[in-house]
Amino acid sequence: MDRDETHAPAASPNPVPVGRPLPLKLAAPMAVAAGLALLLAFPPYGVWPLAPVGVALLAAAAHRRRLRAGAGVGFLTGVALFAPLLAWTNLHTGYLPWVLLSLLQAGYLALLGVATAWVSPLADRGRWQWPALTGLLWVGQEALRDRTPFGGFPWGRLAFTQDDSPLLRLASLGGAPLVTFAVALAGGLLVTAAWRGWTARRDARPDWWLAAAAPAAVVVAVGAVSVLTPVATAGGGDAVTVAIVQGNVPRLGLDFNAQRQAVLNNHVDATLELAARVASGAQRQPDLVVWPENSSDIDPLRNPTAGARISQAADAIRAPILVGAVLLGPGPGQVRNAGILWRPDTGADMAQLYTKRHPVPFAEYVPLRDIARQVSDQVDLIRNDFVPGSTPGVVRAGPAVLGDVICFEVAYDEVVRDTVTGGAQLLVVQTNNATFNAAEARQQLAMVRLRAVEHGRPALMASTVGVSGFVAPDGRVSDATGFNTREVVVRQLRLDSGRTLATRLGWWPEVALAGLAVAALAGAGVLRRRQRVVPG
């Protein structure tokens, strides 16, 4: 046992080792550094090895602390991470939504800090448990944050830092929860190695380096397993040529809605230009064209002029167009965020219409509107609530079955998986980043990359302003566009209808890992009742 640890009273048959936590003057800066390390692991920075480092710093800062202090260091990490990570939410809506959302998300890391402090006796009882406990608690925290409140907000999951990492390959086995677990496990191994090495060296043990070597070796082993995990490099099915039209908007900002005719015209005109290049032989004939979310904020089913313009584009390109449209109804004061297939000659195919299942609270609809208005009258900028759809976004476009998800839905595991189990061969993310910035778009593209690997499917992201691009089933990005530009990219893809282990298992890896996290919390509670544990 390390010399810095003391024992509980000898009368207890099961003494629990208890030691002092790190001094608060050291733990508080470590907690802030943890948040900043995690931030730098996300796009647009993309320094993915810093994600385990951030996990390790928070684990060390919260270890052995009283619960209130654990909440404090977790909250510091959360603010340092989420305030800058979500800064794109204040670009056009003012500071209040950004501040409230950042504080809410930081609150979940405060709970993680509490949980980390709570299970400290288990980690002290057997150092080999510390890495696993760290991984389980992170998965449990994300499982809660992804679902609460109002359907949750999964932005900022550890898994989404690993788009360029070997750990991304683990998504094909257990989805985002397994990737998060692996990242946090690596962080737990780092803190175990550092803690054991430091205490051994402080005690002048000649073999101090051996104490740190074993956990460090396991970190290498985790990376090796990831590298050896097989993933699909290309679909094994039919080839299909797909065009992404990024029409751009006249001005970035919330008033893109006021420019809706211009935005529609931009996408029509870009498609007509593509049709001219196809007719001249300069470009391959596409089998499918994808327009982004909000490419037609004028309801083309009710506005004949808008419908005629889309038909003009579809007839010219001689291929179906998946149009991101805002549709009125079904009730008064209600609207739908939808992807609708528009075919040459025949127009809108009402049988192939997907309505967004997960509208964004306080952005596309306002829950508890009367109460929310007392916080900010900006909620009344959302005059019409978007109503959710009830069926997965499986769109049969003729040459391919599409798995359509809209904007933030790509962050939700079940929304994407439902399209694949419904028969989707190609994942399509329609999004509108005109109210955000390039950092948000690149964070979203990282999610698309994880989904492609998770389900072994080719994927694409189509944005009004960027970033748009294609993603191979192994996560590689091709033909990525610039931000705030008008671009059209065309690529031939190989479809796939197989199912990865992650697709087959669905939510069970997360259920198992989160269940073990609950069991660990309960086990720590039993240990605490048996033996009074008072940190120094």
ZAMAR-163126 format. One record per residue (C-alpha): residue in one letter; x, y, z. Coordinates in steps of 0.02 Angstrom, whole numbers, padded with zeros to 5 digits, always signed. Layout:
AXYZ ...
end
This chain:
M+00000+00000+00000 D+00058+00176-00037 R+00127+00270+00113 D+00006+00414+00085 E-00139+00301+00127 T-00206+00270+00303 H-00323+00135+00363 A-00499+00144+00429 P-00520+00089+00611 A-00443-00082+00641 A-00605-00147+00717 S-00680-00157+00544 P-00659-00327+00461 N-00647-00245+00290 P-00538-00092+00304 V-00547+00028+00159 P-00390+00123+00115 V-00415+00308+00126 G-00293+00444+00078 R-00290+00628+00051 P-00355+00703-00111 L-00244+00817-00210 P-00235+00992-00137 L-00376+01100-00203 K-00252+01230-00263 L-00186+01094-00379 A-00350+01004-00416 A-00443+01161-00474 P-00316+01207-00610 M-00309+01023-00660 A-00498+01023-00682 V-00489+01176-00795 A-00345+01098-00890 A-00450+00941-00911 G-00587+01040-00996 L-00465+01129-01110 A-00380+00965-01157 L-00549+00891-01202 L-00593+01046-01302 L-00434+01033-01406 A-00476+00851-01444 F-00634+00905-01538 P-00639+00979-01712 P-00588+01102-01776 Y-00429+01072-01672 G-00435+00883-01684 V-00293+00839-01563 W-00379+00676-01519 P-00242+00606-01403 L-00286+00745-01280 A-00456+00667-01245 P-00386+00530-01129 V-00272+00662-01051 G-00424+00769-01008 V-00513+00618-00935 A-00360+00576-00830 L-00343+00753-00762 L-00525+00758-00706 A-00513+00584-00629 A-00362+00637-00527 A-00439+00803-00475 A-00600+00723-00411 H-00523+00569-00332 R-00550+00554-00143 R-00638+00722-00134 R-00795+00756-00036 L-00948+00747-00148 R-00976+00935-00152 A-00795+00964-00199 G-00808+00828-00331 A-00955+00920-00406 G-00853+01080-00405 V-00705+01012-00500 G-00820+00924-00623 F-00913+01086-00653 L-00750+01179-00686 T-00705+01048-00817 G-00878+01063-00893 V-00872+01252-00909 A-00695+01248-00980 L-00754+01121-01110 F-00930+01171-01158 A-00920+01361-01154 P-00796+01369-01298 L-00857+01209-01382 L-01033+01279-01398 A-00981+01459-01434 W-01062+01444-01606 T-01233+01448-01522 N-01212+01633-01477 L-01163+01697-01650 H-01337+01759-01696 T-01446+01730-01543 G-01357+01827-01406 Y-01264+01764-01255 L-01408+01696-01149 P-01444+01534-01245 W-01257+01497-01254 V-01230+01529-01069 L-01381+01426-01015 L-01339+01280-01128 S-01155+01280-01076 L-01200+01283-00891 L-01328+01144-00914 Q-01201+01033-01001 A-01069+01075-00870 G-01193+01016-00739 Y-01179+00839-00806 L-00991+00842-00784 A-01023+00904-00607 L-01123+00744-00582 L-00977+00647-00655 G-00864+00731-00528 V-00981+00678-00389 A-00984+00499-00454 T-00794+00496-00470 A-00775+00553-00290 W-00907+00429-00233 V-00819+00276-00307 S-00648+00326-00241 P-00651+00189-00107 L-00672+00058-00244 A-00526+00131-00342 D-00420+00134-00184 R-00468-00043-00138 G-00397-00108-00301 R-00301+00007-00419 W-00343-00109-00565 Q-00524-00054-00547 W-00490+00131-00572 P-00477+00130-00764 A-00636+00027-00784 L-00730+00136-00661 T-00676+00291-00757 G-00738+00219-00921 L-00904+00160-00850 L-00943+00326-00766 W-00910+00423-00927 V-01030+00310-01023 G-01160+00327-00887 Q-01143+00516-00885 E-01162+00526-01074 A-01311+00407-01073 L-01399+00527-00954 R-01346+00685-01044 D-01398+00616-01214 R-01577+00595-01155 T-01617+00731-01029 P-01696+00855-01026 F-01814+00868-01176 G-01731+00724-01267 G-01553+00771-01221 F-01407+00853-01310 P-01269+00728-01359 W-01148+00861-01424 G-00976+00844-01346 R-00972+00655-01322 L-00798+00583-01302 A-00829+00470-01452 F-00844+00623-01565 T-00664+00672-01530 Q-00596+00516-01613 D-00636+00545-01797 D-00451+00530-01844 S-00405+00405-01708 P-00382+00216-01718 L-00514+00205-01581 L-00646+00258-01709 R-00640+00079-01777 L-00719+00018-01615 A-00881+00102-01668 S-00914-00046-01783 L-00919-00158-01629 G-01017-00055-01503 G-01056+00115-01576 A-01020+00281-01492 P-01037+00212-01313 L-00896+00087-01341 V-00783+00222-01415 T-00819+00335-01267 F-00781+00190-01149 A-00615+00156-01236 V-00563+00340-01228 A-00609+00354-01044 L-00529+00185-01006 A-00368+00250-01083 G-00384+00405-00975 G-00411+00296-00822 L-00255+00197-00865 L-00155+00358-00882 V-00209+00422-00712 T-00176+00253-00633 A-00001+00248-00708 A+00036+00426-00654 W-00033+00402-00479 R+00059+00239-00448 G+00220+00303-00524 W+00215+00463-00423 T+00181+00377-00256 A+00314+00245-00289 R+00444+00374-00336 R+00399+00483-00187 D+00426+00332-00076 A+00597+00308-00159 R+00553+00134-00223 P+00684+00081-00351 D+00552-00005-00457 W+00442+00149-00467 W+00440+00142-00656 L+00365-00034-00652 A+00216+00033-00555 A+00177+00149-00700 A+00228+00033-00840 A+00086-00093-00826 P-00059+00032-00849 A+00040+00119-00986 A+00062-00047-01076 V-00126-00075-01069 V-00153+00094-01153 V-00044+00033-01296 A-00142-00131-01300 V-00307-00038-01314 G-00239+00058-01462 A-00176-00103-01542 V-00345-00187-01525 S-00424-00037-01609 V-00303-00043-01754 L-00337-00228-01778 T-00526-00206-01777 P-00585-00236-01956 V-00694-00105-02039 A-00768-00094-02212 T-00669+00012-02334 A-00802+00016-02470 G-00977-00048-02494 G-00996-00215-02581 G-01156-00175-02672 D-01206-00081-02828 A-01119+00079-02881 V-01218+00240-02875 T-01166+00415-02926 V-01222+00550-02804 A-01211+00739-02816 I-01213+00855-02665 V-01273+01031-02702 Q-01213+01163-02578 G-01304+01316-02641 N-01247+01438-02506 V-01348+01584-02436 P-01335+01772-02471 R-01293+01809-02288 L-01251+01701-02137 G-01364+01724-01987 L-01540+01698-01925 D-01613+01800-02067 F-01576+01659-02189 N-01764+01630-02176 A-01795+01803-02245 Q-01687+01755-02393 R-01781+01594-02427 Q-01820+01630-02609 A-01638+01671-02642 V-01580+01513-02552 L-01699+01406-02657 N-01640+01493-02816 N-01458+01461-02768 H-01490+01274-02757 V-01593+01270-02916 D-01464+01370-03013 A-01319+01263-02951 T-01413+01107-03005 L-01449+01181-03175 E-01264+01219-03195 L-01225+01038-03150 A-01352+00980-03280 A-01264+01085-03412 R-01096+01005-03368 V-01176+00833-03379 A-01251+00873-03549 S-01082+00930-03613 G-00998+00771-03553 A-00890+00864-03426 Q-00974+00779-03278 R-01041+00605-03243 Q-01232+00588-03243 P-01288+00574-03061 D-01414+00444-03006 L-01464+00551-02858 V-01446+00733-02805 V-01450+00787-02623 W-01497+00963-02568 P-01471+01015-02386 E-01591+01055-02246 N-01684+01219-02275 S-01641+01223-02460 S-01826+01261-02487 D-01899+01353-02338 I-02044+01396-02452 D-02164+01248-02442 P-02153+01177-02619 L-02310+01075-02593 R-02414+01232-02566 N-02318+01362-02664 P-02331+01326-02852 T-02185+01438-02895 A-02067+01349-02775 G-02128+01179-02835 A-02103+01229-03017 R-01924+01284-02985 I-01879+01119-02902 S-01963+01024-03045 Q-01859+01126-03167 A-01700+01069-03079 A-01754+00886-03068 D-01807+00881-03251 A-01643+00961-03306 I-01530+00845-03207 R-01638+00692-03249 A-01618+00621-03073 P-01720+00624-02912 I-01676+00763-02790 L-01687+00743-02602 V-01746+00916-02551 G-01733+00986-02376 A-01897+01081-02355 V-02001+01167-02223 L-02180+01107-02244 L-02332+01192-02168 G-02448+01095-02054 P-02516+00972-02013 G-02607+01089-01893 P-02623+01278-01883 G-02464+01361-01819 Q-02365+01202-01851 V-02226+01163-01973 R-02118+01013-02018 N-01933+01000-02056 A-01931+00871-02195 G-01833+00783-02329 I-01941+00750-02481 L-01894+00658-02640 W-01929+00758-02798 R-01929+00654-02957 P-01905+00710-03138 D-02069+00730-03233 T-02182+00678-03087 G-02126+00799-02950 A-02146+00768-02764 D-02155+00586-02711 M-02264+00595-02556 A-02227+00413-02515 Q-02043+00457-02492 L-02053+00599-02367 Y-01960+00602-02202 T-02009+00720-02062 K-01874+00757-01933 R-01907+00651-01780 H-01805+00751-01655 P-01837+00938-01670 V-01717+01042-01568 P-01795+01116-01410 F-01788+01306-01398 A-01730+01313-01579 E-01866+01223-01677 Y-01998+01217-01541 V-02017+01295-01369 P-02061+01181-01224 L-02143+01268-01076 R-02159+01426-01179 D-02239+01534-01044 I-02100+01493-00921 A-01964+01510-01053 R-02030+01683-01100 Q-01995+01742-00922 V-01812+01698-00949 S-01798+01775-01122 D-01924+01849-01242 Q-01816+01783-01384 V-01916+01622-01377 D-02053+01714-01472 L-01938+01721-01622 I-01996+01541-01645 R-02176+01578-01691 N-02221+01407-01761 D-02172+01248-01672 F-02096+01110-01777 V-02189+00947-01749 P-02091+00783-01747 G-02111+00642-01869 S-02148+00466-01810 T-02056+00353-01933 P-01870+00328-01973 G-01797+00420-02121 V-01793+00274-02243 V-01812+00352-02415 R-01819+00239-02568 A-01743+00343-02705 G-01739+00212-02843 P-01553+00179-02863 A-01524+00178-02675 V-01615+00165-02510 L-01566+00317-02407 G-01554+00335-02220 D-01601+00518-02203 V-01568+00612-02041 I-01579+00800-02022 C-01449+00910-01938 F-01424+00873-01752 E-01510+00704-01770 V-01342+00630-01823 A-01287+00644-01640 Y-01426+00526-01581 D-01382+00342-01591 E-01556+00271-01614 V-01611+00396-01747 V-01470+00342-01864 R-01479+00157-01822 D-01666+00150-01858 T-01634+00198-02038 V-01505+00059-02060 T-01615-00075-01983 G-01751-00009-02098 G-01646-00050-02251 A-01541+00107-02283 Q-01390+00077-02395 L-01323+00256-02393 L-01327+00374-02243 V-01377+00553-02285 V-01363+00699-02165 Q-01454+00855-02224 T-01402+01006-02123 N-01405+01195-02121 N-01254+01279-02041 A-01298+01456-02097 T-01335+01509-01918 F-01172+01436-01850 N-00991+01427-01908 A-00861+01312-01982 A-00814+01241-01811 E-00992+01178-01784 A-00996+01105-01959 R-00833+01010-01932 Q-00894+00944-01765 Q-01048+00880-01855 L-00944+00800-01992 A-00849+00704-01857 M-01015+00628-01805 V-01052+00577-01984 R-00883+00490-01990 L-00922+00391-01833 R-01093+00340-01901 A-01016+00279-02064 V-00897+00164-01968 E-01029+00114-01841 H-01146+00046-01974 G-01024+00005-02114 R-01112+00123-02233 P-01055+00256-02355 A-01119+00424-02294 L-01129+00605-02345 M-01166+00772-02267 A-01254+00905-02370 S-01251+01081-02297 T-01319+01245-02362 V-01153+01334-02329 G-01030+01194-02288 V-00950+01085-02237 S-01021+00956-02359 G-00935+00797-02415 F-00934+00609-02434 V-00878+00484-02301 A-00821+00305-02337 P-00873+00160-02223 D-00701+00169-02141 G-00725+00352-02095 R-00617+00433-02230 V-00684+00599-02297 S-00682+00642-02482 D-00727+00800-02579 A-00754+00907-02423 T-00813+01081-02472 G-00764+01250-02403 F-00871+01352-02285 N-00986+01491-02347 T-00959+01443-02529 R-01067+01378-02670 E-01003+01209-02725 V-01064+01050-02809 V-00972+00885-02782 V-01007+00722-02871 R-00943+00550-02822 Q-00976+00368-02862 L-01012+00263-02707 R-01032+00078-02674 L-01189+00039-02577 D-01196-00085-02434 S-01335-00185-02354 G-01237-00285-02224 R-01246-00256-02037 T-01102-00225-01919 L-01099-00297-01744 A-01141-00123-01679 T-01296-00116-01789 R-01351-00288-01730 L-01322-00251-01546 G-01405-00080-01550 W-01417+00000-01380 W-01361-00154-01281 P-01177-00103-01265 E-01232+00062-01187 V-01358-00026-01075 A-01225-00148-01015 L-01094-00015-00983 A-01215+00107-00901 G-01285-00036-00797 L-01111-00078-00736 A-01087+00106-00692 V-01244+00100-00584 A-01180-00062-00504 A-01014+00023-00466 L-01103+00168-00383 A-01207+00046-00281 G-01052-00055-00235 A-00964+00102-00177 G-01115+00143-00071 V-01109-00027+00013 L-00924-00006+00045 R-00952+00165+00119 R-01087+00100+00236 R-00977-00042+00295 Q-00831+00071+00327 R-00842+00255+00363 V-00730+00342+00238 V-00673+00518+00276 P-00552+00599+00152 G-00408+00691+00231 
end
